[in-house]
Amino acid sequence: MTKYNKIAIVAVLFALAGAANAQEVAATAGNNEGLSAIGKGLALGLGAVGTGLAQARIGSSLVGAVAEDPSKFGQLLLVFLLPETLVILGFVGLFLI
């Protein structure tokens, strides 16, 4: 298990601990504000994580392709920016919840 996997696991555990605490507050208050906050955080957070993973791999390929043929930079930049729509849709979902 790499260092980054351990960091990711710890981050997920902290997120789940916060979710459990928010759920207790929501249960005692009789409303779903805590669950709504969890849904909003997941909508934006998971979209951002997915975008980061996708752009990391695409970015390294983009640099190699532009090094071989600099005239294709504009076309490849469009491909690099496509995963950014995940964050935008997550941000829209944040306001819809």
VOGU-3710 file (C-alpha; in Angstrom, 3 decimals, decimal comma):
1> mtkynkiaiv> 0,000/0,000/0,000  1,487/3,303/-1,051  1,666/6,474/0,982  -1,054/8,089/-1,141  -3,462/5,213/-0,561  -2,983/5,551/3,191  -3,658/9,275/3,009  -6,821/8,657/0,975  -8,076/6,067/3,466  -7,518/8,409/6,407
11> avlfalagaa> -9,327/11,218/4,559  -12,316/8,955/3,884  -12,430/7,878/7,533  -12,462/11,490/8,688  -15,223/12,274/6,201  -17,300/9,348/7,444  -16,763/10,377/11,061  -18,072/13,835/10,244  -21,018/12,293/8,421  -21,902/10,149/11,429
21> naqevaatag> -21,783/13,202/13,681  -23,958/15,189/11,286  -26,417/12,314/11,078  -26,841/12,271/14,865  -27,599/15,985/14,847  -30,103/15,532/12,033  -31,809/12,666/13,844  -32,252/14,671/17,027  -33,433/17,789/15,214  -36,011/15,876/13,164
31> nneglsaigk> -34,907/17,285/9,809  -32,514/16,258/7,068  -30,073/19,162/7,091  -27,153/16,895/7,999  -27,888/14,424/5,219  -28,311/17,293/2,795  -24,890/18,629/3,754  -23,354/15,194/3,206  -24,972/14,951/-0,213  -23,701/18,394/-1,172
41> glalglgavg> -20,185/17,552/-0,062  -20,203/14,272/-1,951  -21,578/15,895/-5,105  -18,762/18,406/-5,289  -15,997/16,348/-3,681  -16,361/13,202/-5,757  -16,626/15,239/-8,934  -13,399/17,027/-8,037  -11,587/13,787/-7,221  -12,706/12,216/-10,504
51> tglaqarigs> -11,581/15,271/-12,422  -8,197/15,269/-10,717  -7,593/11,619/-11,522  -8,644/12,041/-15,143  -6,657/15,212/-15,744  -3,519/13,742/-14,200  -3,420/10,967/-16,769  -4,552/13,112/-19,660  -2,076/15,852/-18,780  0,934/13,587/-18,912
61> slvgavaedp> -0,155/12,266/-22,295  -0,802/15,809/-23,505  2,733/16,913/-22,669  4,199/13,975/-24,582  2,011/14,557/-27,628  2,742/18,302/-27,735  6,455/17,585/-27,448  6,213/15,533/-30,637  3,885/17,862/-32,586  3,313/21,375/-31,137
71> skfgqlllvf> 0,679/22,205/-33,773  -1,859/19,921/-32,033  -1,802/21,848/-28,746  -5,224/23,478/-29,271  -6,997/20,216/-30,033  -5,355/18,419/-27,146  -6,119/21,238/-24,725  -9,811/20,727/-25,432  -9,473/17,047/-24,537  -7,649/18,027/-21,335
81> llpetlvilg> -10,470/20,348/-20,288  -13,345/17,908/-20,928  -13,177/16,228/-17,480  -13,616/19,657/-15,881  -17,326/19,292/-16,653  -17,498/16,801/-13,765  -16,722/19,554/-11,281  -19,148/21,933/-12,956  -21,947/19,362/-12,814  -21,078/18,593/-9,192
91> fvglfli> -21,254/22,305/-8,422  -24,676/22,524/-10,064  -25,798/19,452/-8,116  -24,649/21,123/-4,914  -27,265/23,831/-5,414  -29,981/21,407/-6,520  -29,808/19,353/-3,329
//
